[in-house]
Amino acid sequence: MTTATMTVQVRYFAAAAEAAGLDSETISAPTLGGLLEQAVSVHGADLGRVLERCSILIDGERTDDPEAPLRDGQMVDVLPPFAGG
C-alpha cells in the first residue's frame, strides 16, 4: 500500500517566519510530523528549536499529533508564543 503525499500551504508567523526565512511555503507530506521534519531539513536547526515552542493549526484546528494526516490544499499555521498585553 502506498501512502499518498499531500501538498499543503504552510504559514509561519513571528519567530517561526524569521527562523524559516520566509512567511509561507508549499510542502508535500502525508502527515504533520513529516511536514515538520521536512521543514527543519530545509530551513535548519534554528527552525527546529522554534517549532518546539509553537502551536500548530491545521485548517484552524490546533494539534500536536505528528501522525495527524494531511489532505491536499490544507492550511498549516505555525504560531510561536506571542507576548503582549
Buried (B, 14 or more C-beta within 10 A) or exposed (E): EEEEEBEBEBBBBBBBBBBBEEEBBEBBBBBBEBBBBBBBEEBEEBBBEBBEEBBBBBEEEEBEEEEBBBEEEBEBBBBBEEEEE
